[in-house]
């Protein structure tokens, strides 16, 4: 089962997401952000788990693998256990629009799963940028990170779970590919996001059947005549 988990902190994380709508109504406008986006940023800013730390490890599993548009001290291939990557999150701000959202990656709990990605050692000042980048439903969550060389460290990851307003949920991988094929947003075509992620995983020597299946469907849709799509 992929939905639901007894993992420490997960219930509290879900409660934070459920509070977004109510919390948003009490917050001032933040540079024309939507109420939900502004509330997501505000909740992330309240996280005090790493207060006083000069450096924090951040785990990336989606566009953070290949697009590090922030300063970092070090980066290392890494993974987190008990999570699997899924294109179940809507993108209203980067790879789609509010009226026609794209689909981007989040991670969901799955016993025995390992999610591969990239870890970045950053300073706390970077969080202002990351909170804005991940504002469309992603909240910070503390997690254990395992480096490819076997070392472990506690860090954090941004996760969009099923309680956030942009969550689209499970769908057949062909349907996900169709949605990605037709979606575009301020950051570019949704297909670009998927293809960059698939390429980055291959460069790391990692396999993700879900990502690669959507990539294959997308290629077939591109080659198919319009009537067959």
N, C-alpha and C positions, 0 to 999 in steps of 0.2 A: 504494500500500500504506500502511495506517495503522499497522500494528504493526511495531515495530523501527525503528531510526534510527541513523545514524552521527553524530548531533549530539554535540558536545563535552559531556562530563559526563553524558550519558545512561546510558552503561554503568555508571559509578560510582553513579548514582542507582538503577539496578536492583539493583546489589549491595547497596546500603543496605536496600532493601526485602526482599531475600532474607534479610538478616540479622535481620529483625525477630523471627521466632519464637525463634531461638536467643538473641538479646539479651534478649528479654522474660523468659526463664527465670532470668536473673541479677539482675533488678531488684526492689527492694522495692515493695510496694504503694503507689500514689500516690492516696490518697483514694478507695479502692474502684474505681479504674479497672481495666478488664480488662488482662491482661498485654500484649496487642498494643497497646492504646491507650497504656499507660504507656511502652512501648518506642518508639512513634512520637514521643511528646513528648520522650523522652530523646534520640533521634537528632537531632531538630530542634534541641534545645538545644546539641548538639555542633557545629552549623554555625558556622564562624568566618569565613566569607567577608567579612562586613561588620563584624567586630570593630573597634572604634575609630571607627566612623561615628556621628555624632550624629543622622543622619537617613538613612532608607532608603526607597526607592520600592517599594511592594507592588502587584502586579497582581492584580486580581480578575476572574473570568470567570463565577462562579456567583452564589450569594447575596451575596457581597461587593459585587456591583454595586449592589444595592438595600438591603442591610442592613449598614450600617457601625456596629456596636455597639461602637466603640472610638474613642478620640480620634485625630484626624489633623490635620496642619498644612495640607494642601492636597489636593485631588483633581482629577484631569483625565481626560477620556476618552482611552483609549489602546488599543493592540493589541500582540500579540506574533506574530512570524512563525514558520511551520513547525509550528504546532499547530492542532488543531481541537477544538471542544467536543463532548463526547459524554456521554449519560446512561448511562454504563457502570459507575458506581461505586455500590455498595450503601450505604445509610444505615441503620445499626443504632442510632444514637444520637440523631438529630434528626428524620428524616422516616420512620422505621420502627422496628422492634424487632429484636433478635437472631433471633427466630423468624420474623419477617415483615419483612425489610428493604425499605425503599423504594429508589428510584433517584434519584441526584443527579448533578450534572455533574462531570466531570473533563476533562482535555484529553489528547489523544494525538498523537504525531508524525504529521505529514502534509506532504510536500514541497509547497511553494507555497501552503500554507494561511495564512490570517490569522485570528486569534481576537481579536475585539473585546471590550472590557470597560472597566473603570475602574481607574485607578492612584491610589494614596493615598501621600502622603508622611507617614511615621510615625517615631516615635522607637523605639529598641530596647526600651524598657520595654513596648511594646504586644505584643511577641512572646509573652509569657507567656499573655496572653488568646488570641491567635490560635492558638498551639500547642494549647491546650485545645479551642478551637472546631473545629480541623481534625484532631483526634486520631484519627479513624476512618479512618486509612490515608493521610493526606496529608503529604507531606514537602516541605520547602523546597527550591527549586531556583533557582539564579541564572539570570537571563535578561535579554536586551536588551528594553527596553520602548520602543515608539514612540508618542509623543503624537500626537493628531489634528492638531496644528499643525505636525507634522514634526520636532519635537525628539526626541532619543533619549537614553536613560540606562540604565545597568545597575541592575537591581533584582532582586526575587525574586518567585516565585510558588509557591503550594502545589499539588502535583500528586499524584494517586493513580494509580499505574500498575498494570499487570496483575499485578505480583508481590505486591501487598498482599492481605491475607486477605479484605477486604471487596469486592474487585473482582468484578463480575458479568459484565462483558464485553458484546460486541455482541449485539443482538437486533433483530428487526423493530420498527420504530417503533410499530406497533399493539400489539405485545406489551408494549413499554415503557410505553405509555399505560395499558394494562390494569393493569399492576403499580402504576403511580403512582396510578391511580384508587382502588385498594383499600388503599393504604398510609397509615398514620398513625403518628406518633411524638411524643415529648415536645415537639418544636417545632411540631407541628401537622400538618395533612394534607399528604401528599406533593404533591397537586395544587396546593396553595397555592405551594409552592416553584417549580414549573414555570411557573405563571401569572404570578407576580411577575417571574421571570426574563424571560419573553417580553415582558411589558409594559416592563420596564426597557430591553431591547434596542431596542424600538420608540421609546422616549423618546430614546434615543441616536441614532436614525436608522440603526440597524444591522439587517442581515438575518442570520438563521441558519436555513437550511432544515431542519436536524435538529430544532432546538427548536420551530420553528413547525409542523412536521409532527406532532410528538407533541402539541402543543397542539390541533391540529385534530382528531386522533383522540380526544383526551380530551373535546372538546366533543361529538363524535358519540356517544361512549359515554354521556355524561350524558343525551343526548336519546333514546337508544335504550331500548326496553323491556328489562327484566332478562334475559329469555330470549335476546335478541340479543347480550348482552354476553359 
